[in-house]
Amino acid sequence: MKNRAGIFVLICTGILLGLLLTEILVRIFLPQNRLTTWIEMHPDGFMLNQQSITAIQNFDDRRVSYRLNRAGLRGNEIPDESDLNILFLGDSFTFGLLLDEEDTFLAHLQRYVESKYPAKNITILNAGVGGAGLADWPQWLETFGEQIAPDIVIHMLNRSDIDRSISKNLFVANPSDSSLVKSQRWKPRNYIMAIGRQGWYRWLQQRSDLMNVLVGIAWDKLYFKDITNGLDSETSQVPVPTEEQRYIDSGYSNLLGVLLLERMHDWCADNNCEFILATTGFFAFEGHQYYTHPFYEKAVEGGTGTVPFFDVTGCFVDKTGGDKNSILIPGDGHPNEEGAEMIAGCTWEWLEPVIDERAGRL
């Protein structure tokens, strides 16, 4: 018995020493920008933030903390009483990746609102999710929207929205009758998602470069199963667009975008809120995405149906001269503090009249 215990201790000691050595080697040769996971996938395949947590992210000399409330929104809890709740949907630009909470463009908008309407309780709500596309949001609204009860819902269209919608396959458009069929591409493995919420897992992420390497590999290889087999229409377990439909000239991606907007517009119509499409302004710059830029051009030409559309691209051109380098985080590509303030200023130009109209009825 003593020999077995001694062998067990030796094995455990060897494993610990091996992990320690590996950690040292990773820190020397493959240092990581550590973070704690805050994004996960719903069983139906759309992205969302974890709820009631604080996460951290490091990037070079930046260290940022993200507060996520009971609804998975960034920032404070939703107030029990508010005259007007304005819910912003979008990707990491909306979330404010690598920015302190008070430096996000939505925090700037909240300050504009409080300055303009000091006697009103108007709340800007940040539902941004990194990596989300337009197709993530209809199901997100249908799942969480009632508990948030927004008065205005604004989707901030960014440069990968439609490309991600095609890739994630959360909905398939039927061109024959312009209907949407709910589908999916990635199926999360729920036991791994559950591990990702554990305190010990998050503790290791904050402190270990090796853990961050392992989580990155697991996120790529283990977290999700592709039930479409690479969008293969012959072997997919769920509906997928045909290969011909995935060519930009088919018009399928534009139809999909319009139908996704209509679905969110219909949700708002059923839940007593107004739905608006707006842009971040970054369509002013190079690096156009295959599907999203044509959809943006369609929106500019009036192709959003009954959905109001506000584009601040011209404002960005005026303010930057078409050069984005000064408003991006170096080495990353997300808006820096100046860029976020610019998004807020350009957005306020069209949002202020929208709120004015509502505020007059409060």
Secondary structure, DSSP 8 states (H G I E B T S, - for coil): -HHHHHHHHHHHHHHHHHHHHHHHHHHHHS----B---EEE-TTS-EEE-SSEEEEEEETTEEEEEEE-TTS-BSS---SS-SEEEEEE-SHHHHTTTS-GGGSHHHHHHHHHHHH-TTS-EEEEE---TT--TTHHHHHHHHHHHHH--SEEEEEE-TTHHHHHHHH-SEEEETTTTEEEE--SEEE-HHHHHHHT-HHHHHHHHH-HHHHHHHHHHHHHTSEEETTTTT-TTT-SS----TTTTSGGG-HHHHHHHHHHHHHHHHHHHTT-EEEEEE-SGGGSS---TTHHHHHHHHHTTTTTTS-EE--HHHHHHHHTT--GGGB-TTT-SB-HHHHHHHHHHHHHHHHHHHHHHHTT-
